Amino acid sequence: MKSASVPISLQQAVMNTLRQKLLQANLYLNRDFPEPTINYRQRGTTAGSAYIKNWEIRLNPVLLIENQQAFIDEVVPHELAHLLVYRYFGKVPPHGKQWRWMMEEVLNIPANRTHKFKIDSVRSQTFTYYCSCQQHELTLRRHNKILRGESHYICQKCGKKLIAKSIDSLNPNLYPMDFKMHRDGKGVNPREHR
């Protein structure tokens, strides 16, 4: 995965939007919410996260650099709205009616729950799994949880357990050869005994 250093000019644009939207909210709500901390340590395909206890917004530097104006116009207010909703309403569902109201009525931004940015540059390795109705791509973390027997995943559509596509979907670095167990518990590489 790519890491990126956010140029100062882009950080300033983020802060300008944050301050403008925060002022807008403070005036509308007749409050004096403090300016949240911004950091650029969000990873993966998530554009941003709001940490209500720390009053902090984490932004994905790669997605910010690749989608500059759209990211600033959409993601910064989206995460700010989460913080404002928590301070104004208390604990409520993350994308519930209060959040939608904050986005649309107070911040004048469409209330979209997810971004539509291209994520090829931040996408991690995935593993193909199937259920009875479709193909699923699982992250390395979920795949490894399945391999360790710590978890299994169910399709939300058909309710069936997800099954790995094949031995090819296993990480070749972890499993460099075909392997099967004999009754005596000793493994044998079938390529050597064909």
C-alpha positions, -999 to +999 in steps of 0.1 A: +000+000+000+011+035-009+018+061+018+018+097+010+029+131+024+001+157+020+014+190+005+010+220+027-013+237+002-037+207+004-035+207+042-044+244+041-074+237+018-086+210+042-083+234+072-101+262+053-131+239+045-131+225+081-131+260+096-157+273+072-181+244+079-174+246+116-183+283+116-214+276+096-225+249+122-216+271+152-237+300+138-266+277+128-267+258+161-257+289+182-229+269+198-191+273+200-177+239+191-139+238+191-118+230+160-111+193+158-076+180+153-069+168+117-043+141+110-035+122+078-031+086+092-062+069+079-053+038+059-069+014+035-100+023+014-116+044+042-115+081+032-118+094+067-129+086+103-142+108+132-129+100+167-154+116+190-135+110+222-104+127+209-123+153+188-102+142+159-107+136+122-084+112+104-080+115+066-066+091+041-036+110+025-036+089-007-073+094-014-070+130-005-041+136-030-058+116-057-093+133-053-084+167-039-114+190-044-140+162-042-124+148-011-123+182+006-159+190-004-173+157+007-151+139+032-141+167+055-178+178+062-189+142+064-164+135+093-170+169+109-208+161+109-201+130+130-183+150+156-210+177+157-238+152+159-222+135+189-217+168+208-252+181+198-273+150+202-252+125+221-248+089+211-270+082+180-266+059+150-236+070+129-255+078+097-289+082+112-315+110+108-295+134+131-264+130+109-284+134+077-299+165+092-265+179+102-251+172+067-281+186+047-296+213+068-267+226+088-237+220+065-256+221+031-238+190+019-256+159+004-257+132+030-237+104+013-226+075+036-198+063+013-174+078-011-171+069-048-134+075-052-113+050-072-095+029-047-070+009-068-040+025-053-051+018-017-068-016-022-051-044-004-047-080-016-080-098-016-090-135-017-120-149-036-147-167-017-181-180-028-215-186-013-245-200-032-253-168-050-222-147-057-185-142-055-170-122-025-135-106-022-122-108+014-093-088+028-061-105+039-072-099+075-105-117+071-090-144+051-064-151+078-091-151+105-108-179+085-076-198+081-069-196+119-104-207+127-112-175+145-141-165+123-163-174+094-184-151+072-220-154+060-234-139+028-259-111+037-279-120+006-283-158+007-272-165+043-247-192+033-212-195+047-184-182+025-161-208+011-126-202-003-124-204-041-095-229-041-060-235-028-050-207-052-068-182-029-045-191+000-015-168+005+014-185-014+039-171+011+021-189+039+013-220+020+041-225-006+030-260-016+000-283-018-003-300+015-025-328+029-026-348+061-023-385+064-039-406+092-007-406+111-008-368+113+023-362+091+019-340+061+030-350+027+036-328-004+015-345-031+038-332-058+066-354-044+044-386-041+026-387-074 
